[in-house]
Amino acid sequence: MAELLSDSDTSDHELRPLKWGSSPTLHSELQRDHGLYTTKITLAPHIRRGGASDGHSEGHGGGFDFMDSYTDTEYSYQRHSTRTIIALIVAIVIVAAILGAVLFSMYVFNESSNIEVPPTKSPLVLGENSTISTEQSLQIASKWLLSQRNAQYGWSNTPQVLVALRLSRPDWFLDESRSLGMQEMNTQLSIKQMNTELLEEMLPVADRKEHEVRYKDLRMPAGHLAMYVNAIVAACQNPQDFHKYDMAFSLEKDMDSFADEGNNNYYYKSLALVALCNADSRMQKEIIDDIKSAQQSDGGFQHGIDATSMVVVALSCLSPSKRRKTEVDGTITDAVEYILREKRDDGSFGSELNTANAVQALLAAGLEPESPAINEALQSIVRKQRQDGSYGSVSQTARILPALAKKTYADIKKESDCDVTPTTLTSSFITVHLSLRSDVMGSNNDTAQKSVTFDVTAESGSSLTDILHNTEEQHGEHFRLRAEGGSWGSYIVSINENEVVADEKYWAILTSKDTETSLGIDDVRPQDGDRITLLYTYVT
């Protein structure tokens, strides 16, 4: 061990030599300098194994030098009081943080053991073992229905689908329309497509002058026309002035000849009555009396649940005063009792379509939407939903949707809040009547002056060039366009293989006044309802 000598042991700070095995002589110097303490420790030089400091060897056989010399070594230990305090504070903070983290983790672990973890959400199951609600079924079915639109934004039965969506998905007409997004455009295009389809069915009689004859010649089944009228109302259009045609009047004419045509099906006759009710049209007492007289002794009507249900919906659409005058309340009551007797153990009234019609009747008669009979019937429908979300065909799915939404066909006018519907948006699209005619013998129009007309939907402000391309998209089977662009703009090369031949034949553009315009197809911008004729003729 090294012995530390105090200043009193030696005054000259000399170090006594030591021999191997003894403690080396040390010198300690303790100084104070501005609060800094320094301890100086020096080992004696020339320590030899077995020898003295004077260089004489002794003992152990005169051994060898352990070290010829030592370099003086200084060990300085410094510490500053301020740094020490800071270090202590940092250490305390670190320890406190570690302790806090440990305690917090223990608390969280303890609390988490008391939390009930909700079970993993099960996937939706459709069909007999359905796990979905009526509302979920409605959303899935309407989404499927929207996915079935064709390239022209219509369906195999466009008016029926539009009515179904109006009753079951008002957001499709209203909320999403307000956003001015793609959905709104799709909605308006579907409505325009419905208008186009109806106009095409009316085209054969469009040039007739006499009002009565024109509508008599409109050979459209009353049930089909009734659905169009309902769809026109649902789209916030006026069925009494549909492109200057009174569709309600036409429907009344069809109902007059119902029995004469041997088609006295009270489902369609009642559907027509509902359409007249929605159109605020005259509901003839003779028709109502005819329906009442057809009721069978058990309260039902020919063709069973479907016809009986639609009779209830139609008669329930009458105003209270009209119901009193026509005394239909007894007819409604007997029909409802008949329907309820047809209810089966599984809650259904037959097929899912029979059941949907029965639900409409019960709702129209005043049963609460949450009543057991209605809820059980709806659940029986939900169990029949297909895996793709449909209820079979487009038409059948569209006829079931109103019941799932707990609405009836008599609610169309009430649910069509046309004050809320952004009517200004409908003007964003126009319908142009484009006709093709030829004065050229032997052309692909077969004979001179033969005319064919297409109703074309386009955005407002579209040029004739855009409308021609839209015609090809919407009527591709009957309209084939070839157009090219040049420094002077776009021009027609051929339509339906009838080509322009320089200085011989060309396609003249006639406006609605049947006068030729000198403007090119890029410069002609038709308005809604305009008639444009393209005449294949000779250069004069």
Number of C-alpha atoms within 10 A of each C-alpha: 8 12 11 14 15 14 13 7 10 12 8 7 15 11 16 14 21 20 16 14 9 10 12 21 20 21 24 16 16 13 12 9 8 6 10 12 16 17 15 16 19 18 18 20 19 20 23 24 20 20 23 16 15 10 11 10 17 14 9 10 8 12 13 13 15 13 11 10 12 12 10 10 10 11 10 11 10 10 12 10 11 9 10 11 11 11 12 12 12 12 12 12 12 12 12 12 12 12 11 12 12 11 12 12 11 12 11 10 11 11 10 11 9 8 8 7 8 6 6 6 6 7 8 10 13 18 16 13 10 16 15 17 12 19 14 14 25 24 17 15 24 22 14 17 23 15 10 14 17 11 9 16 19 24 22 13 16 25 30 23 28 28 27 29 22 21 26 24 20 15 13 17 24 19 16 16 20 16 10 12 10 10 16 21 18 17 21 20 22 22 23 24 23 26 21 19 17 16 16 14 13 18 13 13 15 14 9 13 9 8 11 12 11 18 23 15 13 19 15 16 14 22 21 16 23 29 24 25 29 28 26 25 21 29 27 15 17 18 25 18 11 16 12 9 17 16 23 26 17 23 26 22 16 24 22 13 14 18 12 9 9 8 13 15 15 24 22 23 26 26 25 28 31 29 32 25 22 23 22 14 16 12 17 13 12 11 16 19 13 11 19 19 11 13 18 12 9 12 18 24 25 15 11 15 25 23 22 26 31 29 30 26 27 26 26 21 23 18 11 11 9 14 14 11 10 16 14 19 16 11 18 25 14 17 25 22 14 20 24 14 10 16 17 11 8 11 19 24 25 18 12 23 20 18 26 28 24 31 30 26 30 25 20 26 20 9 15 14 15 10 11 12 17 24 18 17 24 25 19 24 28 26 19 18 22 14 10 11 19 22 24 13 11 21 17 15 24 26 21 26 27 25 29 26 21 23 21 25 27 24 18 24 20 12 16 20 15 17 8 11 17 16 13 7 14 18 13 15 19 20 24 22 18 20 17 21 20 23 16 19 12 10 16 14 20 11 14 16 15 12 14 12 16 22 22 23 22 24 17 16 15 17 18 21 20 15 21 22 19 16 22 17 15 19 15 12 9 12 17 17 16 16 14 10 11 7 5 8 12 15 17 19 17 18 21 15 14 20 17 18 13 8 9 10 17 21 24 21 22 17 16 15 10 12 12 14 12 11 10 17 20 16 14 18 17 22 15 18 14 16 20 23 24 20 20 25 19 16 12 6
